[in-house]
Every structure is written in structure tokens, then in C-alpha cells.
Amino acid sequence: MRHTYYVFFVGCMIFIFSTFGSLFQAQNKADTNPEKKKQEIDNIIKAYAAINKFNGTALIHYHNKTLFEKSYGWQNAEKKILNQNNSIYQIASLTKSFTALTIVKLSEEGKLSVKDPISKFIADYPRGNEITVENLLTHTSGIYEPLRNREYFRLLHSGESISRNKQISFFKDEPLDFEPGKQFSYTNSGYILLGVIIEKITGMPYEEAVRKMILNPLKMDHTGFDYPSLTSPEKTVPYAYLSKTKQEKTEIWNPELTGSAGQIYSTVEDLYKYYTGLRDYKIVSKEAFKKATTPFLSGYGYGWFIDDLYGKKVINHGGNIEGATSYLAMLPEDDICIVLLNNITSKKLEKAGNTILGALLDQPYDLPKPKKEATLDSSTLKKYVGNYHISEDDIIHITLKNGQLFFQNNSGPSVRILPEKENSFFVSDDDTEITFSTEDGKELIQVKNGLSSKTAEKY
């Protein structure tokens, strides 16, 4: 019997050493050639910069060390100031993860439960006894999105002071889009209400509560809330579009309106501190963090998207406002963190981050390429000619001249649009994308520019 146990023991040890040896060799192989990984990451980011979709700073943490940190493009194009590794960027909706973490912290302290109805904190909120804190955290409340309100959108571009009641008024009395808890619909209003709840419980402004509970403990000294008032020389200028030949500055969105849904600014190194604080459970416990990063509906937890990429659980969130884009992805079990911050409007930053992750994990990936003009015959182009009405005073004109298609919004300039494929067009050195389609017998045009999207019907 002793001999049997000895053979079994020896066999187990051989298996264990061979398994750990293979794992060590695999990790060692990835870690012994960091220069190759750095070059890959640099090539990926340069490919996105080449199509004017990356202008900012990247920090990549990989296996117990910062593997890559580098900046690209202009912090201030007019003054020829380059972005730096300590440049400060608006992080937009990545703010939501801070708001959610504060709520989770308050829950751990026994000051609320995520199952509490919001009427417990906001007594007069319509149907507040049916909507829970968890519904707000997970975008399952059904509450109206304020960006659909024209006046709200106008005020985003103003410096007007906005009261909390005014902020809430843009969605409070609108009917719910669906019954609470039944669907997922990403909305800023839920996170604005979470900010109100934080203030009610802590007795302090949202900004002060987040600073006390997250920023100060993690020593995030370059992170704040009021970007328009920031006077740091590292502050980035926001651009709607930026290329070698074109600079379109944009206004900073009113932080009193974006509030706890999108007002925070930061640096890549501060966000790296944020990652380590989460990874090492410095703010909330392992159990609380696990709950917050467990998907509820449509892969969303408490302030985080949870995706499965390359067979890995990827916890991530991005942010996109006019003139600023952010993306933070983390794989705490693998000790991987990707932080990308831009001072341009870019809908490609998440794709760039996922491509970088592919490179880190030795997975195949594709690099973006500049758009190329396709060749379409005149009969195809002619079918798009006409007037497309968004409203009586908002009309898009499509004309054909010398075999080329032109776009004009109301009485604005006439701009040539180039075909990328049969029904998709773009504008050279611009962020405008135009798509023609037919739906229920109606001929439609969709115009996307930055975060703006318009759909109009042909008359």
C-alpha cells in the first residue's frame, strides 16, 4: 500500500511540476520579449491615429508592470503643444463606474441596499417605489434618456448654472420606456439619480463624497470634476475632429448637467491607480467587487460592462462626449489593464483597446485602414438625389453634378460625398458618414457626425 501511495504521489508531483512548468514557460515567453509587445501596441495605436481616431495617451499594465505608456497627437493643436503622459482628459461616462463604486461602498457600510426603492431617498419621484437602486445601477429602470431632449442638449453647450431640480426635470415626468427590471437601456438619467442618492446619504456634494471615498484613499491627485474651471497646463483642448489639415475645436459640456453620469476628468496614471485599487480591494471587498462585476442584463453590472473576449472575462467601460473619449478595460485575474484617453470624439477607442488586448494575448487581430473611394455608376448615384426632410425647417439636399454626389444641410455649404460601398458614403478628411436605406417603402438617409445622428425621409 505504501508503494502504491508513493507511486501516486510521484505521479502527482510530476503532473504538477509539468503543468506549472508549462504555465511558467507560457507566461515567461510572453514576458521575455516586452519590446515586441510594445512595438505591437505602438503599431496598433498608430494605425488608429492614421485614420484620425486616436489622439491622446495610452497606458498598458501587463503582468505586474507597466508595459507601455505613450502619448500621441496634440494637447493643443493651435499652440503646437503635444499630448504628454500626464495630460488631463475628460473621461465622460467612465464616471459612471466611480458613481457605482460609491454606491457599492455605501451599501457595504450598511447605509443603503441596492434593493431599496428610490422613493426611500427621493420621496416625490414618480413610480419611485417600483424603481430600485439596482435598476439605476444596471440601466434597467426604464427612465427616459435626457439627451433626447433638445433643451437639455442645448444647455450641455452652455455655461449656465443648472440646479439639481432643473437637471432632473428633463426626465422626471417623462413616461418610462419599459417596466423597471424588464429590459436594459443605457441611460444617463439613472446615474444622475444615483448622484442625488449619494448626496442624500452622505450629506455632502457628490464630488466631495467621491473624493473622500475613492480619490483620496487611492491618491488620485490629478482627478476632478469641473473641467471648464481647470487651469492646469496639462489640460487638453477638446476637438470634435482633428487631422493634419483640419482642427475642429468643440465646447466643453456643462459638468453641472453631465454630473454623476459623466463629469469626471483624469489622467492615465490616476486611472491606473483606480485599477489597482479595485484589483487589490482597497475600496470595497472582494465579494462586493465580484457582485458589481457580475452581469445583470445585456452584460452590464454596476457601472461596468462585462464582456467575454478571447475566452477571458473583460471588465470595461468607455466614455464619449464631444471632444473627449475614454476607455478602461481590466482583467484583474490576469493582471491586465488597458487605459486609453483621447481629447477627440472617437467611436473607435473601444475597438482599439480590444485590438491591444488581442496583441497581449497573442490572438489574431486586424488593423484599421483608411477609407477608400469605391466606383459607382451614375444610375446608382441618381437614385439618392432629392430632398430629405428631418422637419419643415431642417432639410438635407442631395444633388448630382458631373457624376459626383453632393450633400447640403439646409442652406449650408455643398460638400462632395464619396462612396465607400453602394449605400454608404463619407466626406474626405471629416467624421461624417452617410447611409442610404429603404424601410417600409420609405427612402431614408442617416447622417452621423461625431456623436450626432440624424435620420431623414425623402420627399
JODA-V121974 format. One record per residue. N is the residue number from 0. PSI is psi in whole degrees, -180 to 180 (none if undefined). D_LAST is the distance of its C-alpha to the last C-alpha in Angstrom with 1 decimal. Layout:
N|PSI|D_LAST  N|PSI|D_LAST
This chain:
0|-42|90.3  1|-39|90.4  2|-41|89.8  3|-45|86.8  4|-37|85.4  5|-45|86.1  6|-43|84.3  7|-43|81.3  8|-47|81.4  9|-42|81.6  10|-42|78.8  11|-43|76.6  12|-40|77.4  13|-44|76.6  14|-45|73.2  15|-47|72.5  16|-38|73.5  17|-38|71.7  18|-50|68.5  19|-32|68.7  20|-41|69.7  21|-42|66.6  22|-43|64.4  23|-42|66.3  24|-39|65.9  25|-46|62.1  26|-40|61.7  27|-38|64.2  28|-40|62.4  29|-34|59.1  30|-21|61.1  31|-8|63.4  32|59|60.7  33|-29|58.7  34|-36|58.1  35|-43|56.2  36|-43|54.0  37|-44|53.5  38|-39|52.5  39|-47|50.0  40|-44|48.4  41|-42|48.4  42|-40|46.7  43|-49|44.0  44|-40|43.2  45|-33|43.3  46|-39|40.7  47|-35|38.3  48|-34|39.3  49|-26|38.6  50|19|34.9  51|37|34.9  52|4|34.9  53|123|38.5  54|93|40.1  55|-144|42.8  56|144|45.9  57|139|46.9  58|126|50.0  59|118|51.0  60|132|54.0  61|116|55.5  62|67|58.8  63|12|60.6  64|157|59.6  65|110|56.8  66|-35|56.0  67|133|53.3  68|117|52.3  69|151|50.4  70|152|47.9  71|142|45.3  72|-161|43.4  73|131|43.3  74|-38|44.3  75|101|43.6  76|-37|42.1  77|-39|42.6  78|4|46.3  79|41|46.7  80|121|47.9  81|152|47.6  82|147|46.9  83|168|50.2  84|-19|51.3  85|15|51.9  86|148|48.6  87|130|46.9  88|150|43.4  89|138|41.2  90|-1|41.0  91|-127|38.1  92|-9|37.9  93|-19|41.2  94|-36|42.5  95|-33|41.8  96|-33|44.7  97|-42|47.1  98|-46|46.0  99|-41|46.5  100|-38|49.8  101|-42|51.0  102|-44|50.2  103|-40|52.1  104|-45|55.0  105|-35|55.2  106|-43|55.1  107|-32|58.0  108|0|59.9  109|17|59.5  110|-11|57.5  111|170|54.6  112|143|53.5  113|-15|50.1  114|-4|50.3  115|139|50.7  116|148|48.0  117|-15|46.4  118|-20|47.6  119|-26|51.0  120|-29|49.9  121|88|47.0  122|-36|48.4  123|13|45.5  124|129|42.6  125|130|40.6  126|26|41.6  127|-19|43.7  128|-11|46.4  129|-20|44.1  130|126|42.7  131|165|45.4  132|-39|46.0  133|-35|45.5  134|-40|42.0  135|-44|41.2  136|-37|42.8  137|9|41.0  138|40|37.4  139|23|37.9  140|-28|37.8  141|4|34.3  142|142|34.1  143|140|30.8  144|119|29.8  145|-22|30.0  146|-13|27.7  147|-10|24.8  148|124|25.9  149|-39|24.5  150|-39|27.9  151|-45|29.8  152|-37|27.8  153|-44|28.5  154|-25|32.1  155|-31|32.4  156|13|32.1  157|164|34.7  158|16|38.4  159|145|38.7  160|132|41.4  161|124|40.0  162|161|42.3  163|-41|42.5  164|-39|41.4  165|-41|38.3  166|-45|37.5  167|-26|37.8  168|-21|35.9  169|-11|32.5  170|-15|32.9  171|-45|36.1  172|7|34.7  173|146|31.5  174|150|31.8  175|145|32.8  176|-25|30.3  177|170|33.0  178|137|36.7  179|134|39.0  180|-6|40.3  181|-27|38.1  182|168|35.4  183|130|35.0  184|112|32.3  185|126|33.0  186|141|33.1  187|-28|34.7  188|-40|35.6  189|-40|38.3  190|-25|40.1  191|-41|39.9  192|-35|41.8  193|-36|44.3  194|-40|45.1  195|-42|45.9  196|-41|48.1  197|-43|49.9  198|-40|50.6  199|-43|51.9  200|-43|54.2  201|-22|55.6  202|18|55.7  203|160|54.4  204|151|51.1  205|-47|48.9  206|-42|49.6  207|-38|53.3  208|-45|53.4  209|-39|51.6  210|-44|53.9  211|-40|57.0  212|-23|56.2  213|-57|54.5  214|-48|54.5  215|-48|58.1  216|-32|59.7  217|2|57.8  218|43|58.5  219|76|54.9  220|-12|55.8  221|21|52.7  222|138|50.2  223|-160|48.9  224|-33|46.1  225|83|45.3  226|-41|43.8  227|-32|42.9  228|-6|46.6  229|132|48.0  230|9|50.1  231|142|51.3  232|-13|51.4  233|0|49.9  234|129|46.7  235|147|43.6  236|132|40.8  237|136|37.4  238|133|34.8  239|-34|31.1  240|140|31.6  241|124|34.8  242|-176|35.7  243|-24|38.4  244|-3|36.4  245|132|34.0  246|112|34.9  247|96|32.4  248|154|34.4  249|161|33.0  250|147|34.3  251|131|36.6  252|146|35.1  253|113|37.2  254|-21|39.9  255|-22|40.5  256|-42|37.0  257|-37|37.1  258|-134|40.8  259|1|42.3  260|-16|39.0  261|26|38.8  262|-7|41.0  263|146|43.9  264|158|44.7  265|-173|47.3  266|165|48.7  267|-36|49.1  268|-35|52.8  269|-39|52.4  270|-26|50.0  271|-40|52.6  272|-38|55.0  273|-47|52.5  274|-49|52.5  275|-33|56.3  276|-38|56.5  277|-46|54.4  278|-39|56.2  279|9|59.6  280|43|58.8  281|-22|59.8  282|-50|57.4  283|163|57.2  284|167|59.2  285|-42|58.5  286|-42|57.8  287|-40|55.3  288|-39|53.5  289|-43|53.4  290|-43|51.8  291|-27|49.3  292|25|48.3  293|124|48.1  294|140|44.5  295|-79|43.5  296|143|40.0  297|34|37.7  298|23|40.4  299|132|40.7  300|-129|44.1  301|90|45.1  302|11|43.1  303|143|43.0  304|142|41.0  305|113|43.5  306|161|42.6  307|107|44.5  308|131|44.5  309|32|47.0  310|13|48.9  311|148|49.4  312|115|48.4  313|118|46.3  314|123|46.0  315|162|43.2  316|146|40.7  317|178|38.4  318|142|36.8  319|112|33.7  320|174|32.8  321|117|31.5  322|10|34.3  323|138|36.5  324|140|36.7  325|157|39.7  326|128|40.9  327|123|44.2  328|140|45.4  329|145|48.9  330|81|51.1  331|-37|54.2  332|-28|56.2  333|-2|55.8  334|55|56.0  335|134|52.8  336|133|50.5  337|120|47.6  338|123|46.3  339|125|43.5  340|133|42.4  341|150|39.9  342|35|38.9  343|160|35.4  344|119|32.3  345|125|32.6  346|14|31.1  347|4|33.7  348|-39|36.9  349|-42|37.5  350|-41|37.1  351|-44|39.6  352|-43|42.0  353|-34|41.8  354|-41|42.5  355|-42|45.5  356|-41|46.7  357|-43|46.6  358|-42|48.7  359|-35|51.2  360|12|51.6  361|39|51.9  362|153|48.7  363|148|46.5  364|161|43.4  365|146|40.7  366|145|40.1  367|153|36.6  368|151|35.7  369|148|33.6  370|142|30.2  371|142|30.3  372|127|27.8  373|167|27.0  374|122|26.6  375|144|23.5  376|164|23.2  377|-32|20.8  378|-35|19.1  379|-42|18.3  380|-38|17.0  381|-32|14.8  382|-14|12.7  383|-11|11.5  384|137|10.6  385|-175|7.4  386|131|6.1  387|123|6.1  388|120|7.0  389|-43|10.4  390|-180|11.3  391|-35|11.4  392|16|13.8  393|97|12.8  394|136|10.1  395|127|10.6  396|129|10.7  397|121|11.8  398|160|14.0  399|123|16.7  400|124|20.2  401|43|23.4  402|14|22.3  403|144|21.2  404|139|17.9  405|147|17.4  406|136|15.8  407|125|15.5  408|110|15.1  409|-124|14.6  410|19|17.5  411|-176|19.5  412|149|21.1  413|124|19.4  414|134|20.8  415|136|21.3  416|136|20.4  417|136|22.8  418|131|22.4  419|-37|24.7  420|-173|23.8  421|-42|21.1  422|9|18.3  423|133|20.0  424|161|20.3  425|166|22.5  426|132|23.6  427|135|27.2  428|52|29.7  429|166|27.2  430|8|26.3  431|131|22.5  432|133|21.2  433|130|17.6  434|133|16.7  435|142|13.9  436|169|14.0  437|131|12.9  438|122|14.0  439|41|14.4  440|-1|12.0  441|137|9.1  442|123|8.4  443|154|9.7  444|136|11.4  445|128|14.7  446|120|16.6  447|132|20.3  448|111|22.8  449|-123|26.2  450|-6|26.0  451|139|22.5  452|126|19.6  453|140|16.0  454|132|13.2  455|154|9.5  456|142|6.5  457|134|3.8  458|none|0.0
